[in-house]
C-alpha cells in the first residue's frame, strides 16, 4: 500500500490550522482553558513550544495511519473517506475520550470540545488525503508527488 506523504503532511498542516482556530478565543479556547482549570498565566509558564512540537508529531502519525487505513480499504472517493473518518472517530476517538469524563473527573463540556475537534480534524484529513491520493479518482487531475 502506498501512502502519499505530501497528502499526509498537508493533512497534518490542515489539522493544525483547524486546531489553532478551534482552540482560539474566537471558538472554544476560553471554554477549554476554563474546563481544564488553567489560567493564562499558567499557560505561559508551561512553555507550549514543546507541546506544539510533540502534538505536531502525534498528528503527523495519526494522518499517516489514517492514510494507510484509507489505502487498505481502497477508498477512492470523498464520500467513502468521510464515512471512514466518521466511523473511526465514533469507534475510537469518541469512545476513548469518554474515559477522561468517567475516570479523570473532567467536565462533559471538555469532552465535547475535544472530541468534536477530532471529528472535524478527521473529516479535513479525509478530504485532503483523498484528494491528493495517488489511488483517488481525483488523483488524475493532480500533479504526481514523485
GUDREN-98532 format. One line per 4 residues: number of its first residue (from 1); their letters; for each residue x, y, z of N, C-alpha, C, O. Coordinates in Angstrom, 3 decimals. Layout:
% residues N
NUM> a> X Y Z X Y Z X Y Z X Y Z; ...
This chain:
% residues 146
1> xxxx> 0.839 -1.189 0.000 0.000 0.000 0.000 0.879 1.245 0.000 1.758 1.402 0.848; 0.634 2.105 -0.940 1.380 3.354 -0.991 0.587 4.465 -0.326 -0.623 4.593 -0.512; 1.289 5.251 0.438 0.702 6.410 1.093 1.396 7.647 0.541 2.624 7.710 0.497; 0.619 8.611 0.127 1.164 9.850 -0.407 1.623 10.719 0.764 0.802 11.271 1.497
5> xxxx> 2.931 10.834 0.930 3.482 11.569 2.065 3.185 13.067 2.002 3.075 13.724 3.037; 3.056 13.600 0.799 2.678 15.018 0.670 1.267 15.216 1.198 0.991 16.194 1.892; 0.365 14.277 0.865 -1.016 14.349 1.374 -1.037 14.252 2.891 -1.805 14.953 3.550; -0.204 13.392 3.442 -0.128 13.241 4.899 0.350 14.541 5.546 -0.210 14.981 6.550
9> xxxx> 1.370 15.146 4.977 1.879 16.408 5.510 0.827 17.519 5.396 0.624 18.286 6.337; 0.168 17.600 4.249 -0.887 18.607 4.071 -2.057 18.379 5.027 -2.630 19.336 5.546; -2.409 17.119 5.259 -3.486 16.794 6.204 -3.090 17.203 7.621 -3.924 17.684 8.389; -1.827 17.013 7.962 -1.334 17.409 9.285 -1.385 18.920 9.448 -1.811 19.422 10.487
13> xxxx> -0.958 19.632 8.438 -0.992 21.100 8.477 -2.440 21.585 8.576 -2.738 22.509 9.333; -3.339 20.958 7.807 -4.765 21.324 7.880 -5.307 21.103 9.291 -6.040 21.940 9.817; -4.945 19.978 9.899 -5.387 19.683 11.263 -4.869 20.733 12.239 -5.584 21.144 13.153; -3.631 21.164 12.045 -3.052 22.177 12.928 -3.737 23.527 12.763 -3.962 24.235 13.745
17> xxxx> -4.064 23.881 11.544 -4.769 25.142 11.307 -6.152 25.097 11.953 -6.576 26.052 12.604; -6.844 23.986 11.766 -8.166 23.824 12.390 -8.043 23.879 13.910 -8.848 24.527 14.578; -7.048 23.207 14.448 -6.839 23.211 15.897 -6.537 24.594 16.434 -7.014 24.969 17.505; -5.744 25.355 15.689 -5.429 26.719 16.108 -6.670 27.583 16.189 -6.827 28.393 17.102
21> xxxx> -7.548 27.396 15.220 -8.796 28.154 15.215 -9.771 27.614 16.264 -10.415 28.389 16.971; -9.879 26.280 16.367 -10.807 25.618 17.285 -10.521 26.008 18.742 -11.436 26.297 19.513; -9.247 26.008 19.095 -8.866 26.291 20.479 -8.484 27.757 20.696 -7.878 28.105 21.709; -8.842 28.601 19.746 -8.607 30.038 19.908 -9.757 30.649 20.716 -10.807 30.028 20.878
25> xxxx> -9.550 31.869 21.222 -10.628 32.548 21.954 -11.864 32.807 21.081 -12.953 33.034 21.608; -11.704 32.774 19.761 -12.834 33.007 18.870 -13.839 31.860 18.900 -15.032 32.072 18.684; -13.358 30.643 19.169 -14.265 29.496 19.226 -14.317 28.940 20.647 -15.106 29.408 21.467; -13.477 27.939 20.942 -13.620 27.221 22.212 -12.432 27.361 23.149 -12.371 26.672 24.168
29> xxxx> -11.485 28.240 22.828 -10.284 28.378 23.646 -10.557 28.768 25.083 -9.997 28.172 26.003; -11.399 29.747 25.286 -11.705 30.175 26.659 -12.437 29.088 27.434 -12.134 28.845 28.602; -13.401 28.434 26.787 -14.153 27.360 27.445 -13.223 26.186 27.756 -13.331 25.575 28.820; -12.310 25.867 26.831 -11.362 24.776 27.043 -10.433 25.096 28.214 -10.225 24.258 29.091
33> xxxx> -9.873 26.308 28.228 -8.961 26.722 29.295 -9.657 26.637 30.647 -9.086 26.145 31.620; -10.875 27.113 30.699 -11.656 27.073 31.936 -11.949 25.635 32.364 -11.784 25.288 33.534; -12.382 24.801 31.420 -12.708 23.415 31.737 -11.476 22.627 32.180 -11.581 21.694 32.976; -10.317 23.004 31.662 -9.076 22.353 32.068 -8.580 22.855 33.420 -7.719 22.237 34.046
37> xxxx> -9.127 23.972 33.858 -8.698 24.549 35.123 -7.423 25.357 35.000 -6.734 25.582 35.996; -7.097 25.797 33.794 -5.909 26.601 33.553 -6.278 28.078 33.584 -7.434 28.460 33.404; -5.253 28.893 33.819 -5.419 30.326 33.580 -4.302 30.753 32.627 -3.359 30.002 32.377; -4.425 31.957 32.108 -3.481 32.424 31.085 -2.042 32.439 31.602 -1.108 32.128 30.863
41> xxxx> -1.872 32.800 32.864 -0.537 32.864 33.448 0.110 31.473 33.477 1.291 31.332 33.160; -0.651 30.461 33.851 -0.129 29.094 33.887 0.228 28.598 32.486 1.219 27.892 32.297; -0.590 28.976 31.518 -0.341 28.543 30.146 0.979 29.116 29.627 1.733 28.422 28.945; 1.255 30.374 29.947 2.509 30.995 29.506 3.703 30.378 30.217 4.761 30.185 29.618
45> xxxx> 3.528 30.071 31.492 4.593 29.499 32.287 4.941 28.081 31.816 6.099 27.666 31.875; 3.951 27.365 31.359 4.111 25.974 30.978 5.078 25.786 29.811 5.701 24.729 29.700; 5.215 26.757 28.965 6.087 26.616 27.800 5.468 25.699 26.772 5.727 24.496 26.768; 4.663 26.252 25.912 3.869 25.437 24.999 4.617 24.991 23.748 4.095 24.168 22.996
49> xxxx> 5.805 25.497 23.500 6.542 25.138 22.282 6.765 23.628 22.193 6.528 23.025 21.146; 7.214 23.026 23.270 7.444 21.580 23.294 6.140 20.833 23.042 6.124 19.836 22.320; 5.059 21.304 23.628 3.752 20.663 23.427 3.309 20.752 21.975 2.771 19.786 21.434; 3.526 21.896 21.335 3.166 22.055 19.928 3.973 21.100 19.045 3.424 20.482 18.133
53> xxxx> 5.253 20.983 19.313 6.112 20.107 18.515 5.685 18.652 18.663 5.540 17.937 17.671; 5.484 18.218 19.902 5.072 16.834 20.135 3.679 16.561 19.580 3.414 15.470 19.075; 2.791 17.542 19.672 1.453 17.382 19.117 1.503 17.307 17.597 0.746 16.550 16.990; 2.387 18.084 16.975 2.543 18.021 15.519 2.995 16.626 15.100 2.481 16.068 14.131
57> xxxx> 3.951 16.068 15.825 4.446 14.721 15.518 3.330 13.695 15.685 3.160 12.818 14.838; 2.567 13.801 16.773 1.449 12.879 17.008 0.395 13.004 15.910 -0.153 11.997 15.461; 0.112 14.227 15.478 -0.871 14.448 14.418 -0.357 13.918 13.091 -1.133 13.386 12.296; 0.924 14.053 12.842 1.544 13.515 11.634 1.404 11.991 11.602 1.075 11.418 10.563
61> xxxx> 1.651 11.347 12.724 1.488 9.888 12.828 0.027 9.511 12.588 -0.264 8.558 11.865; -0.887 10.262 13.196 -2.309 9.990 13.019 -2.704 10.107 11.544 -3.428 9.256 11.028; -2.238 11.142 10.876 -2.554 11.340 9.461 -1.982 10.209 8.611 -2.636 9.737 7.681; -0.772 9.777 8.925 -0.155 8.682 8.176 -0.947 7.393 8.346 -1.240 6.704 7.370
65> xxxx> -1.289 7.073 9.583 -2.053 5.847 9.857 -3.426 5.919 9.190 -3.898 4.934 8.623; -4.057 7.078 9.261 -5.366 7.254 8.620 -5.237 7.066 7.105 -6.073 6.399 6.495; -4.216 7.639 6.502 -3.989 7.468 5.063 -3.755 5.997 4.726 -4.230 5.499 3.706; -3.024 5.319 5.589 -2.753 3.900 5.382 -4.055 3.093 5.460 -4.280 2.197 4.647
69> xxxx> -4.900 3.408 6.427 -6.197 2.725 6.565 -7.051 2.966 5.321 -7.660 2.035 4.793; -7.095 4.210 4.856 -7.862 4.512 3.651 -7.329 3.727 2.455 -8.105 3.252 1.626; -6.004 3.591 2.364 -5.400 2.819 1.273 -5.755 1.336 1.398 -6.080 0.685 0.405; -5.693 0.811 2.609 -6.055 -0.603 2.821 -7.512 -0.871 2.465 -7.849 -1.929 1.933
73> xxxx> -8.365 0.094 2.762 -9.790 -0.037 2.449 -10.095 0.256 0.981 -11.228 0.108 0.523; -9.058 0.674 0.255 -9.191 1.039 -1.161 -10.229 2.145 -1.377 -11.022 2.112 -2.318; -10.190 3.114 -0.476 -11.079 4.269 -0.578 -10.575 5.167 -1.693 -9.407 5.555 -1.708; -11.461 5.498 -2.627 -11.048 6.327 -3.758 -11.895 7.576 -3.928 -11.571 8.434 -4.748
77> xxxx> -12.976 7.691 -3.164 -13.771 8.911 -3.328 -14.025 9.584 -1.986 -13.869 8.992 -0.918; -14.420 10.832 -2.087 -14.563 11.676 -0.911 -15.623 11.159 0.051 -15.396 11.165 1.261; -16.753 10.720 -0.437 -17.816 10.237 0.439 -17.353 9.036 1.258 -17.630 8.952 2.455; -16.652 8.112 0.618 -16.129 6.950 1.344 -15.132 7.370 2.420 -15.152 6.831 3.527
81> xxxx> -14.272 8.317 2.107 -13.263 8.743 3.084 -13.917 9.495 4.243 -13.482 9.367 5.387; -14.948 10.271 3.958 -15.666 10.970 5.034 -16.395 9.979 5.930 -16.443 10.158 7.147; -16.959 8.940 5.337 -17.597 7.891 6.140 -16.568 7.185 7.018 -16.824 6.919 8.192; -15.417 6.887 6.452 -14.355 6.245 7.235 -13.932 7.142 8.391 -13.720 6.664 9.505
85> xxxx> -13.808 8.439 8.128 -13.440 9.386 9.191 -14.463 9.348 10.312 -14.101 9.306 11.487; -15.740 9.362 9.951 -16.786 9.333 10.975 -16.728 8.053 11.806 -16.769 8.114 13.035; -16.634 6.903 11.154 -16.646 5.639 11.891 -15.391 5.459 12.744 -15.466 4.925 13.850; -14.258 5.895 12.244 -13.032 5.845 13.060 -13.187 6.763 14.262 -12.825 6.396 15.379
89> xxxx> -13.727 7.960 14.035 -13.959 8.899 15.140 -14.911 8.296 16.168 -14.616 8.301 17.363; -16.040 7.780 15.715 -17.042 7.233 16.633 -16.508 6.032 17.398 -16.708 5.920 18.608; -15.832 5.137 16.693 -15.358 3.907 17.320 -14.146 4.056 18.211 -13.983 3.292 19.162; -13.288 5.027 17.925 -12.038 5.134 18.669 -11.886 6.442 19.442 -11.508 6.416 20.613
93> xxxx> -12.165 7.560 18.828 -11.941 8.855 19.487 -13.045 9.144 20.504 -12.767 9.407 21.674; -14.293 9.095 20.052 -15.417 9.443 20.926 -15.512 8.492 22.117 -15.825 8.911 23.232; -15.243 7.225 21.877 -15.352 6.253 22.973 -14.184 6.361 23.952 -14.394 6.380 25.165; -12.979 6.431 23.447 -11.807 6.522 24.327 -11.810 7.847 25.093 -11.427 7.895 26.262
97> xxxx> -12.242 8.920 24.427 -12.301 10.229 25.079 -13.228 10.265 26.281 -13.043 11.074 27.190; -14.222 9.392 26.286 -15.158 9.364 27.411 -14.459 8.983 28.718 -14.945 9.313 29.799; -13.328 8.296 28.623 -12.580 7.923 29.827 -12.175 9.124 30.657 -12.122 9.033 31.884; -11.887 10.251 30.013 -11.487 11.443 30.771 -12.642 11.970 31.616 -12.419 12.567 32.669
101> xxxx> -13.862 11.756 31.165 -15.034 12.173 31.947 -15.292 11.168 33.062 -15.541 11.546 34.207; -15.230 9.889 32.720 -15.583 8.843 33.677 -14.534 8.633 34.765 -14.889 8.381 35.916; -13.253 8.732 34.424 -12.206 8.358 35.365 -11.323 9.517 35.826 -10.670 9.411 36.865; -11.289 10.598 35.091 -10.423 11.718 35.454 -11.214 12.922 35.951 -10.639 13.976 36.223
105> xxxx> -12.515 12.771 36.068 -13.409 13.842 36.540 -13.322 15.112 35.700 -13.489 16.216 36.217; -13.063 14.952 34.410 -13.065 16.105 33.514 -14.512 16.426 33.165 -15.338 15.516 33.083; -14.834 17.688 32.960 -16.218 18.054 32.644 -16.660 17.539 31.272 -15.855 17.421 30.348; -17.936 17.240 31.165 -18.517 16.785 29.905 -18.325 17.827 28.808 -18.168 17.480 27.637
109> xxxx> -18.336 19.094 29.185 -18.112 20.180 28.227 -16.738 20.036 27.574 -16.603 20.240 26.368; -15.734 19.690 28.348 -14.381 19.493 27.826 -14.350 18.309 26.864 -13.697 18.361 25.822; -15.054 17.258 27.219 -15.148 16.091 26.349 -15.669 16.493 24.972 -15.083 16.130 23.952; -16.762 17.238 24.946 -17.351 17.625 23.666 -16.442 18.565 22.871 -16.340 18.444 21.651
113> xxxx> -15.786 19.493 23.554 -14.854 20.384 22.855 -13.758 19.570 22.184 -13.435 19.799 21.018; -13.192 18.632 22.910 -12.076 17.848 22.378 -12.491 16.841 21.312 -11.875 16.784 20.248; -13.523 16.050 21.579 -13.861 15.000 20.602 -14.473 15.574 19.334 -14.281 15.011 18.256; -15.200 16.670 19.432 -15.738 17.277 18.218 -14.621 17.896 17.377 -14.707 17.932 16.150
117> xxxx> -13.578 18.380 18.041 -12.402 18.832 17.285 -11.834 17.679 16.471 -11.517 17.846 15.293; -11.704 16.509 17.093 -11.155 15.367 16.378 -12.045 14.930 15.226 -11.538 14.455 14.210; -13.353 15.076 15.356 -14.243 14.762 14.241 -13.978 15.708 13.070 -13.824 15.269 11.930; -13.927 16.993 13.359 -13.667 17.978 12.312 -12.277 17.741 11.707 -12.100 17.827 10.492
121> xxxx> -11.310 17.445 12.553 -9.952 17.204 12.089 -9.893 15.981 11.178 -9.271 16.035 10.117; -10.525 14.886 11.572 -10.504 13.677 10.746 -11.225 13.880 9.418 -10.797 13.360 8.387; -12.313 14.631 9.445 -13.022 14.934 8.205 -12.113 15.734 7.268 -12.048 15.451 6.072; -11.422 16.719 7.806 -10.492 17.511 6.988 -9.356 16.638 6.470 -8.985 16.734 5.300
125> xxxx> -8.802 15.790 7.327 -7.741 14.885 6.899 -8.243 13.968 5.787 -7.540 13.740 4.803; -9.449 13.445 5.943 -10.026 12.555 4.934 -10.109 13.259 3.588 -9.758 12.687 2.556; -10.569 14.489 3.606 -10.704 15.248 2.363 -9.344 15.469 1.714 -9.179 15.232 0.518; -8.380 15.918 2.489 -7.044 16.209 1.942 -6.379 14.936 1.433 -5.847 14.908 0.324
129> xxxx> -6.411 13.891 2.242 -5.748 12.642 1.859 -6.398 12.057 0.608 -5.700 11.565 -0.279; -7.712 12.106 0.531 -8.405 11.535 -0.624 -8.116 12.317 -1.892 -7.822 11.733 -2.936; -8.196 13.617 -1.805 -7.968 14.435 -2.999 -6.535 14.298 -3.509 -6.303 14.326 -4.718; -5.585 14.152 -2.608 -4.180 14.080 -3.012 -3.642 12.657 -3.101 -2.447 12.458 -3.321
133> xxxx> -4.508 11.673 -2.933 -4.064 10.288 -3.000 -3.820 9.869 -4.444 -4.556 10.262 -5.349; -2.796 9.080 -4.646 -2.493 8.561 -5.981 -3.568 7.583 -6.453 -3.774 7.417 -7.655; -4.252 6.937 -5.509 -5.277 5.949 -5.849 -6.655 6.579 -5.980 -7.613 5.899 -6.348; -6.765 7.836 -5.691 -8.039 8.533 -5.687 -8.545 8.789 -7.097 -7.766 8.877 -8.047
137> xxxx> -9.851 8.907 -7.215 -10.430 9.282 -8.510 -10.043 10.708 -8.878 -10.152 11.111 -10.035; -9.585 11.475 -7.872 -9.168 12.852 -8.115 -7.698 12.938 -8.492 -7.248 13.956 -9.018; -6.949 11.876 -8.227 -5.500 11.878 -8.432 -5.060 12.163 -9.848 -3.978 12.706 -10.068; -5.890 11.801 -10.812 -5.534 12.019 -12.218 -5.443 13.494 -12.556 -4.800 13.866 -13.537
141> xxxx> -6.075 14.333 -11.763 -6.095 15.766 -12.034 -5.007 16.529 -11.304 -4.843 17.733 -11.500; -4.258 15.821 -10.455 -3.251 16.478 -9.638 -1.862 16.059 -10.077 -1.690 14.953 -10.590; -0.869 16.910 -9.890 0.499 16.519 -10.235 0.989 15.412 -9.312 0.638 15.384 -8.132; 1.776 14.526 -9.829 2.320 13.419 -9.048 3.402 13.939 -8.107 4.201 14.786 -8.505
145> xx> 3.446 13.441 -6.844 4.462 13.918 -5.893 5.848 13.382 -6.180 6.820 13.856 -5.592; 5.967 12.404 -7.071 7.295 11.827 -7.354 7.778 12.192 -8.729 8.872 11.791 -9.126
